[in-house]
Amino acid sequence: ECAVDTFTLRNIHAHQVAFMEDFEKQEGIAFFLLYYTAEDVLYYLRFQELKKFWDRAASGGRKSFRFDELNPTYVFSAKKGLMVPYLDMIQLDLNERDE
């Protein structure tokens, strides 16, 4: 959950990134779901996108990412009766991987 437009990478730990990377190498689907409370939207953060921000921080760059840096394709809202309809985002992710 994030109350502002900037998400700090301090919320994510190195062991999580390592696990996600290993999981993806085994053809798994690794992601985080972020809730931006100010916009009342959810974001499906794919591992490959997280890795880009993680590597940037490790190279001395920003230790966070801004909402406007994210792929708008993966911004979504809750559907009536469903708290977090992440399965639609997983399907979109899978479709893009197949292309």
Sequence and secondary structure as in RCSB ss.txt:
>XXXX:A:sequence
ECAVDTFTLRNIHAHQVAFMEDFEKQEGIAFFLLYYTAEDVLYYLRFQELKKFWDRAASGGRKSFRFDELNPTYV
FSAKKGLMVPYLDMIQLDLNERDE
>XXXX:A:secstr
 BSSSEEEGGGS HHHHHHHHHHHHTT   EEEEEETTTTEEEEEEHHHHHHHHHHHHTTS SEEEGGGS GGGE
E   TT S  HHHHHHHHHHHHH 
